[in-house]
Amino acid sequence: MGISTSDAMCMFLQQTVNIMGLPFQPSTKIVNKKSLQELEENKSKPLEKS
């Protein structure tokens, strides 16, 4: 893309702050029922600030 690693990390971190989450949807090829259930349960919960 023509940007440095440092610039890419700054962009990633700024976007994470802007949208209050990861700027992509994490995925895995192997998903079990418990993981899916936990994702659905936590979808509507607000993010906790630490």
Secondary structure, 3 states (H helix, E strand, C coil): CCCCHHHHHHHHHHHHHHHCCCCCCCCCCCCCHHHHHHHHHHCCCCCCCC
